[in-house]
């Protein structure tokens, strides 16, 4: 079952976020889901907040997110992110397609 994962990182800049993205993707930004180095990501959104940075992911399964997390956590620590636990919850509804039946994807 799909899950949503919400990270809130107080004090983190967009530059720090982009640094982690580059570390995950051989020096390149993650500009589409096709660039994602781990299977199972259905949606990824990130943005600056008044307090830092918020990231919202949707994953196909908790196991796929856990596999990604094993690679992500060391990179977050290396890049100066505070240790925070994400909010994770099962999704009962998720719609990610446009009216033309294509997946809507924004630059990551």
Number of C-alpha atoms within 10 A of each C-alpha: 9 20 21 22 19 18 16 20 21 17 14 19 17 15 10 15 21 16 17 23 21 14 16 20 13 10 12 14 19 21 13 13 18 11 13 17 13 15 14 19 20 18 20 20 14 17 13 17 15 8 12 14 19 19 16 17 17 23 22 17 16 19 11 16 23 12 13 17 14 10 12 17 13 12 17 19 12 10 16 11 19 13 11 10 11 14 11 16 13 14 13 8 6 12 7 12 11 10 8 7 8 9 13 12 17 11 11 17
